[in-house]
């Protein structure tokens, strides 16, 4: 490939992930004002808000599977075009909702559309770049996504919720036009006409225990990320009260600081994996940072709001192995399943927020919200350590192989 085509692929993939994270963070930031404007009483805002989050997560889970299979059967570009069109349409329509039912339906559709963005982008870029340098492509994509989170937090804080959704929808349509010049992955083109190879087949996972085991291990590696962004940051006001923080804590600011830390984490962890020549060592390093950060975070009794938000950023820094998690998952599997894995895995991780909320509800009466979250977080980190230690190292390995 010439440099122009490669950089265009990296740019549109990076902007796609920017839009992905923008939307996820945006809803957390505008949840309360948007539901208030729809006339919901205060006592229903939390329960209805959680229901809308769950609808979006279900949409992402189903979308991740669907877009991934499509990407392995029809090509990586089919995801990049279809997913952003669906997301943009739903998000723009979100600005004009007048009832909760329509709001929920559009959040589901937006989640379904967004599900293909990061996995498709990383799959395409990894297959276009040289095996020694592809970590840098993923680093650029992941870091751009963090700016999307920061933008979502700022827009949610300073603009009306309707304006925030309009900006997201228009941005998505602009990105759709930018993608017109992107070229397809050469590895997929070579595989396309090989009719004897099963492409995007879910049956392969169930027929081959080794593939299913590898998929589940990759899933466990990514779970801690969503524990912190989906539980700790979303429930930051409740955590602030439990820790007797000297001042009001908002989810929007907690998410903003978390994403600032996450930006540095994604950038530095990707660089570290290139310097060490190891994906596994980089992930283990950042899991260790997260373990230390969460123990310290849970001990912040009577601290200042500044210190609280500092530890939100530190948790974000430790969670910066998110980019390497998706890259190592893409590198573990053959070309005929790579898009399915890389696109579905992040959304399976995100959907873990649903059972985690149920587990927290069971733990909270006995342990309180503070240590209920602590038990979930520490358990997820320990399981991630076990999972990553049993996966093979994939740094600079060839991606030109198939699963059978």
JOMOPE-V256155 format. One record per pair of residues at least 24 apart in sequence whose ideal C-beta (glycine too) atoms are under 7 Angstrom apart, sorted by the first residue. I is the first residue (numbers start at 1). J is the second residue. If there is no record, write none. Layout:
i: [I;I]
j: [J;J]
This chain:
i: [1;5;6;6;8;8;9;9;9;9;10;10;10;10;12;12;12;12;12;13;13;13;13;14;14;14;15;15;16;16;16;16;16;17;17;17;17;17;17;17;17;18;18;18;18;19;19;19;19;19;19;19;20;20;20;20;20;21;21;21;21;21;22;22;22;22;23;23;23;23;25;25;25;25;25;26;26;26;26;26;27;27;28;28;28;29;29;29;29;29;29;30;30;30;33;34;38;38;48;50;51;52;52;52;54;55;55;55;56;56;56;56;57;57;57;57;57;58;58;59;59;59;59;60;60;60;60;60;60;60;61;61;61;62;63;63;63;63;63;63;64;64;64;64;64;64;65;67;67;67;67;68;68;68;68;68;68;68;69;69;71;71;71;71;72;72;72;72;72;72;73;73;75;75;76;76;76;76;76;76;76;77;77;79;79;79;79;80;80;80;81;81;83;83;83;83;83;83;84;84;84;85;86;86;87;87;87;88;88;88;88;91;91;91;91;92;92;92;94;95;95;95;115;115;116;118;118;118;119;119;119;119;119;120;120;122;122;122;122;123;123;123;123;124;126;126;126;127;127;127;127;128;131;131;131;132;135;135;135;135;136;138;138;138;139;139;139;139;139;142;142;142;142;143;143;143;146;146;146;146;147;149;149;149;150;150;150;153;153;153;153;156;157;187;187;187;188;191;191;191;197;197;198;199;200;200;204;204;211;214;215;217;217;217;218;218;218;219;219;219;220;220;220;221;221;221;221;221;222;222;222;222;222;223;223;223;223;224;224;224;224;224;224;225;225;225;226;226;226;226;227;227;227;227;228;228;229;230;230;231;231;231;231;232;232;233;233;235;238;239;239;240;242;242;242;243;243;243;243;244;244;245;245;245;246;246;246;247;247;249;249;253;254;254;257;257;257;258;258;258;258;259;260;260;261;261;261;261;261;262;262;262;264;264;265;265;265;265;265;266;266;266;268;269;269;269;269;270;270;273;273;277;278;278;279;279;279;279;279;279;280;280;280;282;282;283;283;283;283;284;284;286;286;286;287;287;287;287;289;289;290;290;290;290;291;293;294;294;298;298;328;328;331;331;331;332;332;333;334;334;334;335;335;335;335;336;336;337]
j: [128;183;128;129;181;182;124;125;128;182;125;137;140;141;80;175;178;179;182;121;124;125;141;140;141;144;144;175;80;84;117;121;175;117;118;121;141;142;144;145;148;144;145;147;148;87;117;148;168;171;172;175;114;117;118;145;148;145;146;148;149;152;148;151;152;168;91;110;114;168;149;152;153;255;259;152;155;156;164;168;56;107;234;251;255;152;153;156;157;252;255;156;161;164;161;161;99;100;100;357;104;103;104;107;354;104;107;108;107;108;110;111;111;350;351;353;354;108;351;108;109;111;112;111;112;114;115;347;350;351;347;348;351;112;111;112;113;115;116;347;115;343;344;346;347;348;344;115;116;120;343;119;200;339;340;341;343;344;200;340;120;123;339;343;199;200;336;337;339;340;199;200;184;188;120;123;124;184;185;188;339;182;184;116;120;339;343;120;179;182;176;179;113;114;115;116;117;120;172;175;176;176;112;113;113;114;172;169;172;173;176;165;168;169;172;165;166;169;165;162;165;166;343;347;343;145;326;346;326;339;342;343;346;339;343;326;327;330;342;330;338;339;342;185;327;330;399;185;187;188;399;185;396;397;398;396;270;273;274;327;274;270;323;327;266;267;270;271;323;266;270;322;323;263;266;267;259;262;263;266;263;255;259;262;256;259;260;252;255;256;259;252;252;335;399;400;335;335;336;402;336;402;336;336;337;340;337;403;403;332;341;387;390;391;329;332;345;345;348;349;383;384;387;283;325;384;387;388;322;325;345;346;349;349;352;380;384;287;290;319;380;381;384;319;322;349;349;350;352;353;356;376;377;380;315;319;258;353;356;356;360;373;376;315;373;258;312;369;369;369;370;308;368;369;370;300;301;303;370;301;302;303;305;308;302;304;305;304;305;305;308;309;309;312;309;312;313;312;313;315;316;316;313;316;313;314;315;316;317;316;319;320;317;320;316;317;318;319;320;320;322;323;320;320;321;323;324;323;324;324;395;395;393;395;324;327;328;393;394;395;388;391;393;321;324;321;324;325;388;385;388;318;320;321;321;381;384;385;317;318;315;318;319;381;381;318;377;378;370;374;391;394;394;397;399;391;394;403;401;402;403;399;400;401;402;402;403;403]
